[in-house]
Amino acid sequence: MKAYYPQILSMGARVFVSFIGLLLSYYIVNLYGQALVGQYFLLLSFSILLSQIFLFGMGPKLNILSSEEVNLIKLLLEILKKTIISFFLVCILSIFIVKVFLKFPMSIFYLIIPSVLLGCILIISELLKGSGRYLVSQLYMGAISNLIFILLLYLYSRYNGVINNIEFIVSCWIVALIISLMSCIIVFIKGYKYEKDNMHSFAIKLKDLWPIFLSSVGIYCFSQIDLWLISTSFDPELIAQYGLAVKLTMILSISTLSVRALAASQIPNYYLKDKNLLQSEISKGCTFSLLISLIGVLLIALFGNTLIDHFFGMDYSQTLNILLIFSVGQLANSTTGACDLLLSHTGHQRDIFKITFLSFLILMLTLSILLIFEIDKIEFFAICVSLTILFQNLLVTYVAFLRTSIVSLPFGGSFKRERLS
């Protein structure tokens, strides 16, 4: 048990973050009607996409520079240069999203502002990870802002009644993000150790960012494209159920996200120094995440229907079927752990981009076939997503082994030894 202490500690933070996210989903589902819930899940999905665009693929580089304790002022200036470009991209894409996907009246600023704030929190969180404070980083990746968001919604509804308006919900969210971002910046700056006269030469080069940027955005689009396409063809009530299933899938990703947060700081530190130690840590992470996810799937299969009916109501009866299908893809994520980080954090970003692009094309092709033939069973969309995730993770794991000699699988060290013997 002691060998898995870092993973358990990291998962504890993820459990807390996921619990707060589920609490927020529960509160919004029970406070508002299905149509407004569908709008919220759709807007949240696009905001996270735009926040990834704002991050601009800097995650791995920020992890590394923060771990090297480079000069803070110079680091922030480098980040500012890149976010000027990414902010322009966010604005352009926001116009497209509002025109094509958001079929409800809403100012574009209610999409841009939370997306940029989320992006800023992502940047500081990546810096926190690199400096070894991965637990604090995970708390700011969702728990802090969501707690404040819940509090604001509760206080307003208690004293002023419920306002069934998406712009009001987003306004509360923006206030919560601003408070969270300010505290996140303070925590990072206070704990960041560096020599003020350390002017070690470094630069965040665009040519290094593009593969990671395109891959990270592609991976997120890959995970959300089904929801976006469904929003153009299905009723808001069904969109709400599908969106809820996507949120509930986060329960199964708790262990995977925890070991990924840990691996983000382990890979830069161990890859060049001690590959055997890195292999051991990666394999332990995969074993840990798989076991926890298997327990989660079993609990959902046994008690999922009862829990969904109790907490979200009979109107969300189709959510369980979609959730169980998503479980297959999530088990693939759990089994392969931080396979993509082995490539992104060791200079093989282009491989991730190629695999992500191929997987995205396969997913788009299968989803398009469903739409062309007007398949009205929403479960088929979830099946396409899960099977494509399985294919993608296995391919990334194989390529990561070819490039790094690290096997991102449970008991990967034993597998590698058998292969080499």
C-alpha positions in Angstrom: 0.0 0.0 0.0 2.9 2.4 0.8 4.2 1.9 -2.7 1.0 3.4 -4.1 0.9 6.3 -1.6 1.5 9.1 -4.2 -1.2 7.6 -6.4 -3.6 7.4 -3.5 -2.9 10.9 -2.4 -3.4 12.2 -5.9 -6.6 10.2 -6.4 -7.9 11.7 -3.1 -7.6 15.1 -4.6 -9.3 13.9 -7.8 -12.1 12.3 -5.8 -12.7 15.7 -4.1 -12.6 17.5 -7.5 -15.0 15.0 -9.1 -17.4 15.1 -6.2 -17.6 18.8 -6.4 -18.2 18.5 -10.2 -21.0 16.0 -9.6 -22.5 18.1 -6.8 -22.6 21.1 -9.3 -24.3 18.8 -12.0 -26.8 17.5 -9.4 -27.6 21.1 -8.3 -28.1 22.4 -11.8 -30.1 19.4 -13.0 -32.5 19.7 -10.0 -32.7 23.5 -10.1 -33.4 24.0 -13.8 -35.4 22.3 -16.6 -33.9 19.9 -19.1 -33.7 22.5 -21.9 -31.6 24.8 -19.8 -29.5 21.9 -18.5 -28.8 20.9 -22.1 -27.7 24.5 -22.9 -25.4 24.6 -19.9 -23.7 21.2 -20.7 -23.2 22.3 -24.3 -21.8 25.7 -23.3 -19.5 24.1 -20.7 -18.2 21.7 -23.4 -17.3 24.5 -25.8 -15.8 26.6 -23.0 -13.4 23.8 -22.1 -12.5 23.4 -25.7 -11.7 27.2 -26.0 -9.7 27.1 -22.7 -7.5 24.3 -24.3 -7.0 26.6 -27.3 -6.0 29.4 -25.0 -3.5 27.1 -23.3 -2.0 26.7 -26.8 -0.3 23.4 -26.1 2.1 24.9 -23.5 1.2 22.3 -20.8 4.3 20.0 -21.1 6.7 22.9 -21.7 5.3 24.7 -18.6 5.7 21.5 -16.5 9.4 21.3 -17.6 10.2 25.0 -17.1 8.5 25.2 -13.8 10.4 22.1 -12.6 13.6 23.8 -13.6 12.7 26.8 -11.5 13.4 29.3 -14.3 13.1 33.1 -13.8 9.5 33.9 -13.1 9.3 37.2 -14.8 10.8 35.9 -18.0 8.5 32.8 -17.8 5.4 35.0 -17.5 6.5 37.2 -20.5 6.9 34.1 -22.6 3.5 32.9 -21.7 2.0 36.3 -22.4 3.4 36.3 -25.9 1.8 33.0 -26.8 -1.6 33.8 -25.2 -1.9 36.9 -27.4 -2.0 34.5 -30.4 -4.3 32.1 -28.6 -6.7 34.8 -27.5 -7.2 35.8 -31.1 -8.0 32.1 -32.0 -10.5 31.9 -29.2 -12.4 34.9 -30.4 -12.5 33.7 -34.0 -13.7 30.2 -33.0 -16.3 31.6 -30.5 -18.0 33.4 -33.4 -18.2 30.1 -35.4 -19.5 28.2 -32.4 -22.3 30.7 -31.6 -23.4 30.8 -35.2 -23.4 27.0 -35.8 -23.9 25.1 -32.6 -25.6 27.3 -30.0 -29.2 27.4 -31.0 -30.3 29.7 -28.2 -29.9 33.5 -27.8 -26.7 34.4 -25.9 -24.0 37.1 -26.2 -20.7 35.9 -27.5 -19.0 37.4 -24.5 -20.6 34.8 -22.3 -18.6 32.2 -24.2 -15.3 34.1 -24.5 -14.9 35.4 -21.0 -15.3 32.1 -19.1 -13.1 30.3 -21.7 -10.2 32.7 -21.2 -10.5 32.6 -17.4 -10.5 28.8 -17.6 -7.5 29.0 -19.9 -5.6 31.2 -17.4 -6.4 28.7 -14.6 -5.1 25.9 -16.8 -1.8 27.7 -17.3 -1.2 28.3 -13.6 -2.2 24.7 -12.8 0.4 23.4 -15.3 3.0 25.6 -13.6 1.9 24.2 -10.2 2.2 20.6 -11.5 5.7 21.3 -12.8 6.8 22.6 -9.4 5.7 19.4 -7.7 2.4 20.8 -6.3 0.2 18.5 -8.2 -2.4 18.2 -5.4 -3.0 21.9 -5.3 -3.0 22.0 -9.1 -5.9 19.4 -9.2 -7.9 21.4 -6.7 -7.8 24.5 -9.0 -8.6 22.4 -12.1 -12.3 22.4 -11.0 -13.0 22.1 -7.3 -12.4 25.7 -6.1 -14.3 27.5 -8.9 -17.1 25.0 -8.8 -17.5 25.3 -5.0 -17.8 29.1 -5.4 -20.2 28.6 -8.3 -22.5 26.4 -6.3 -22.4 28.8 -3.4 -23.4 31.8 -5.7 -26.2 29.9 -7.3 -27.5 28.7 -3.9 -27.4 32.2 -2.3 -29.1 33.9 -5.2 -31.9 31.3 -5.6 -32.5 31.3 -1.8 -33.0 35.0 -1.5 -34.1 36.1 -5.0 -35.6 32.9 -6.5 -34.6 30.9 -9.5 -33.8 32.8 -12.8 -34.2 30.4 -15.8 -31.7 32.2 -18.0 -28.4 30.8 -19.4 -26.7 34.2 -19.2 -27.4 34.5 -15.5 -25.9 31.0 -14.9 -22.8 32.0 -16.9 -22.5 35.3 -15.0 -22.3 33.4 -11.7 -19.7 31.1 -13.2 -17.6 34.0 -14.4 -17.5 35.5 -10.9 -16.5 32.1 -9.5 -13.7 31.7 -12.1 -12.3 35.2 -11.3 -12.1 34.5 -7.6 -10.5 31.1 -8.2 -8.0 32.5 -10.7 -6.9 35.3 -8.3 -6.3 32.8 -5.5 -4.6 30.4 -7.8 -2.1 33.0 -8.9 -1.3 34.0 -5.3 -0.7 30.4 -4.3 1.6 29.8 -7.2 3.7 32.9 -6.8 4.1 32.4 -3.1 5.3 28.9 -3.5 7.4 29.2 -6.6 11.1 29.0 -5.8 13.6 30.5 -8.2 16.8 32.7 -8.2 15.9 36.2 -9.3 19.3 36.6 -11.0 18.9 33.2 -12.8 18.5 34.3 -16.4 18.9 30.9 -17.8 18.2 31.2 -21.5 15.0 29.5 -22.6 12.1 30.1 -25.0 8.7 28.7 -25.6 9.0 28.1 -29.3 5.9 28.0 -31.6 7.3 25.1 -33.6 7.3 23.0 -30.4 3.8 24.0 -29.4 1.9 23.3 -32.6 2.0 19.5 -32.4 0.9 19.5 -28.7 -1.7 22.2 -29.3 -3.3 20.4 -32.2 -3.1 17.1 -30.3 -4.7 18.4 -27.1 -7.4 20.3 -29.0 -7.9 17.2 -31.2 -8.2 14.9 -28.1 -10.8 17.1 -26.6 -12.8 17.5 -29.8 -12.5 13.7 -30.1 -14.2 13.4 -26.6 -16.9 16.0 -27.3 -17.7 15.9 -31.0 -20.5 13.4 -30.4 -22.2 15.8 -28.0 -21.8 18.7 -30.5 -23.2 16.7 -33.4 -26.1 15.4 -31.3 -27.0 19.0 -30.4 -27.7 19.7 -34.0 -30.0 16.6 -34.5 -31.7 15.7 -31.2 -34.1 17.3 -28.8 -32.7 19.4 -25.9 -34.1 16.8 -23.4 -31.9 14.1 -25.0 -28.9 16.4 -25.1 -29.3 17.0 -21.4 -29.3 13.2 -20.7 -26.3 12.6 -23.0 -24.4 15.6 -21.4 -25.2 14.2 -17.9 -23.7 10.8 -18.9 -20.6 12.6 -20.1 -20.3 14.4 -16.8 -20.9 11.2 -14.8 -18.2 9.4 -16.8 -15.8 11.6 -14.8 -16.4 9.3 -11.9 -14.5 6.6 -13.7 -11.7 9.0 -14.8 -10.8 10.0 -11.2 -8.0 7.4 -10.9 -6.7 8.0 -14.5 -6.5 11.8 -14.0 -4.8 11.4 -10.7 -2.0 9.2 -12.1 -1.7 11.5 -15.1 -1.2 14.5 -12.8 1.6 12.5 -11.0 3.2 11.4 -14.3 3.3 15.0 -15.5 5.9 15.7 -12.9 7.6 12.3 -12.9 8.4 12.0 -16.6 10.5 15.2 -16.9 12.4 14.2 -13.7 13.0 10.5 -14.3 13.1 10.0 -18.1 16.8 10.9 -18.6 17.9 10.0 -15.1 16.4 6.6 -14.3 14.2 4.8 -16.9 13.7 1.8 -14.7 12.3 3.9 -11.9 10.0 5.7 -14.4 8.8 2.3 -15.8 8.0 1.2 -12.3 6.0 4.4 -11.5 4.1 4.3 -14.8 3.1 0.7 -14.4 2.0 1.3 -10.8 -0.1 4.2 -12.0 -1.8 2.0 -14.7 -2.4 -0.8 -12.3 -3.9 1.5 -9.7 -6.1 3.4 -12.2 -7.4 0.2 -13.8 -8.4 -1.4 -10.4 -10.2 1.7 -9.2 -12.0 2.1 -12.6 -13.1 -1.6 -12.5 -14.6 -1.1 -9.1 -16.4 2.0 -10.4 -17.9 0.2 -13.4 -19.1 -2.6 -11.2 -20.8 -0.2 -8.8 -22.4 1.7 -11.7 -23.7 -1.6 -13.2 -25.2 -2.6 -9.9 -26.6 0.6 -8.5 -26.4 3.1 -11.3 -30.1 3.0 -12.3 -31.3 3.5 -8.7 -28.8 6.4 -8.0 -29.7 8.2 -11.3 -33.4 8.0 -10.6 -32.9 9.1 -7.0 -30.6 12.1 -7.6 -31.6 13.2 -11.1 -35.1 11.9 -11.6 -37.0 9.7 -14.0 -36.5 12.2 -16.8 -32.9 10.9 -17.1 -33.7 7.3 -17.7 -31.5 6.9 -20.7 -28.4 8.2 -19.0 -27.4 4.9 -17.5 -27.2 3.0 -20.9 -25.0 5.8 -22.3 -22.9 5.8 -19.2 -22.2 2.0 -19.3 -21.2 2.3 -23.0 -18.8 5.1 -22.1 -17.3 2.9 -19.4 -15.6 0.7 -22.1 -13.7 3.7 -23.4 -12.8 4.9 -19.9 -11.5 1.4 -19.0 -9.1 1.8 -22.0 -8.0 5.1 -20.6 -7.4 3.6 -17.2 -5.5 0.6 -18.5 -3.0 2.8 -20.6 -2.7 5.6 -18.0 -0.4 8.4 -19.0 0.6 6.9 -22.4 0.3 10.1 -24.3 2.4 12.0 -21.7 5.3 9.6 -22.4 5.3 11.1 -25.9 4.4 14.7 -25.3 6.9 15.1 -22.4 9.8 13.4 -24.3 9.9 15.3 -27.6 7.6 13.0 -29.6 4.6 15.4 -29.9 4.2 14.8 -33.6 3.4 11.2 -33.0 0.5 12.2 -30.7 -0.8 14.6 -33.3 -0.7 11.9 -36.1 -2.5 9.3 -33.9 -5.1 11.9 -32.7 -5.8 13.1 -36.2 -6.3 9.5 -37.5 -8.6 8.7 -34.5 -10.6 11.9 -35.1 -11.1 11.0 -38.8 -12.3 7.5 -37.9 -14.7 8.9 -35.3 -16.0 11.6 -37.6 -16.6 9.0 -40.3 -18.6 6.7 -38.1 -20.6 9.5 -36.6 -21.3 11.0 -40.0 -22.6 7.6 -41.2 -25.0 7.5 -38.2 -26.3 11.0 -39.1 -26.6 10.3 -42.8 -28.7 7.2 -42.2 -30.7 9.1 -39.5 -30.0 6.6 -36.8 -32.1 7.8 -33.9 -30.6 5.6 -31.2 -28.4 7.8 -29.2 -26.5 4.8 -27.8 -24.9 4.2 -31.1 -23.1 7.5 -30.9 -21.7 6.5 -27.5 -20.5 3.1 -29.0 -18.6 4.8 -31.8 -16.8 7.0 -29.2 -15.8 4.2 -26.9 -14.5 1.9 -29.7 -12.4 4.8 -31.1 -11.0 5.6 -27.7 -10.0 2.0 -27.3 -8.2 2.0 -30.7 -6.5 5.3 -30.0 -5.1 4.4 -26.6 -3.7 1.0 -27.8 -2.0 2.7 -30.7 -0.5 5.5 -28.5 0.7 2.9 -26.0 2.5 0.9 -28.7 4.1 4.0 -30.3 5.2 5.3 -26.8 6.9 2.0 -26.2 8.7 2.2 -29.6 9.9 5.7 -28.9 10.7 5.5 -25.1 11.0 1.8 -24.2 8.4 2.5 -21.5 5.3 0.3 -21.4 2.3 2.3 -20.2 0.3 -0.8 -19.0 -0.3 -2.5 -15.7 2.7 -4.7 -15.0 4.4 -3.1 -17.9 7.9 -3.7 -16.5 7.2 -7.5 -16.6 5.9 -7.3 -20.1 9.0 -5.4 -21.3 11.4 -7.9 -19.7 9.6 -10.9 -21.3 9.7 -9.2 -24.7 13.4 -8.4 -24.4 14.3 -11.9 -23.1 
